[in-house]
Amino acid sequence: MASSLATAPAAVRDMQSDLESQANALSKIQKDISKNHEVRKQFTIQVGENELVLKELELLNEGANVYKLIGPVLVKQDNAEAKANIKKRIEYITAELKRMDRALKDLEEKQNSKKESIIKLQQKMQAVQAKAQA
């Protein structure tokens, strides 16, 4: 009985150390999820802005002048070329949004898995502590 009491505190310390490292890993995953949400929000805003620009370009007459801001200079651009550029940009941002969604799903699965392992470790610690006190 005395040997189980002597090993229990060491086992509890090991579990506590493991619990801390898992909690830190969970915290990092949660920060990554938050960062993912922020980037996703920016991409969603950009898609909306680009779709609005595309609608504006669709309203223009064929002979209308279109200018593109490059640095401090406005450069004349062909209407069809401007539409193609905007459509390409929307495609790219939409693809990035899909990639972000997949990454978010993966992070959420990791988060849930980490939470489960933390709960199991906490239960195991409580059982060892209860056994040591008995």
Order of alpha helices (4+ residues) and beta strands (2+ residues): alpha-beta-beta-alpha
